[in-house]
Amino acid sequence: MAKREPGTPPVIGVIGGSGVYDIAGLTDVEWRRLDSPFGRPSDELLFGRLNGQQLVFLPRHGRGHAHSPSSIDYRANIDALKRAGVTEILSVSAVGSLKAELPPGSFVLVDQFIDRTFAREKSFFGEGLVAHVSMAHPTCHRLGRALAASCAELGIAHQVGGVYLTMEGPQFSTKAESALYRSWGCDVIGMTNMPEAKLAREAELCYATVAMVTDYDCWHPEHDHVTVDRIVAVLLDNAERARRLVAGTVPKLAGRAQACDAGCHRALDAALITAPEKRDPARLAMLDAVAGRVLA
């Protein structure tokens, strides 16, 4: 029997708010708890099928929004998705806009990040097994192309490419910070996609971000006039379009028999630095899902 390619067969993971999971046509739905040696995932995982394709959903903040951006156990979330068989992740996130040309309701298919977080575990690796993965291109261009095609087909206003500034939170930016990030050329600002994207790369998972603009950040002169009702209305509309986007993208990702041509499923091929005889058995045991392909 021929050896199966890394990252096959495709199982599509979706991380986002609970509104994203109510997709028409989703069958064989089951909530299931998966344990992780890195901690407790945000919630149970929702398993289902859409037109025969296996999907796995994870509420990033937990159902009922129980976790703040800083209290999310990102390592447990990504590890649990990998254990569930996920091969690619569509990350759906609410963000603020740092550019006038990206009004509320815009979708940005992010391709770069600036990580300004400081209170989170950012790697599966460390003492006992050191690894360095490339983050030059932090999102998967294959997933990005599929999402862009679906946005165009569905008539969803979107920008292909953009810089996502990840702040620690949970407070929002000061006006000085917002002006600084705009001067850096950032497009949107949010609190959740780092270290999520870094950990997905370490776990050899394809990763793409759909950043959904809910409002302008505080730099905008009309910021103080934004009402809660208005933001909620945008959130609900964004969630409805996100459901259609996920449903429209799934068929484009189904049936893949080869590893990702962007190299995502082989990210660890040259990443491990620690000599085999110096590797910590306890660390190796924790990495059975994340790095099992290269440690076997």
Salt bridges, closest charged atoms under 4 A:
GLU5 OE2 - ARG266 NH2 3.68
GLU30 OE1 - ARG32 NH2 3.21
ASP43 OD1 - ARG63 NH2 2.72
GLU44 OE1 - ARG63 NH2 3.05
ASP79 OD2 - ARG83 NE 2.64
GLU88 OE1 - ARG142 NH2 2.76
GLU88 OE2 - ARG256 NH2 2.47
ASP115 OD2 - LYS122 NZ 3.05
ASP115 OD2 - LYS198 NZ 2.82
GLU153 OE1 - LYS252 NZ 2.87
GLU168 OE2 - ARG120 NE 2.96
ASP187 OD2 - LYS99 NZ 3.10
GLU196 OE1 - ARG60 NH2 2.99
GLU204 OE2 - ARG293 NH2 2.66
ASP237 OD2 - ARG241 NE 3.29
GLU240 OE2 - ARG244 NE 3.08
ASP261 OD2 - ARG145 NH2 3.89
ASP269 OD1 - ARG293 NH2 2.52
ASP288 OD1 - ARG83 NH2 2.64
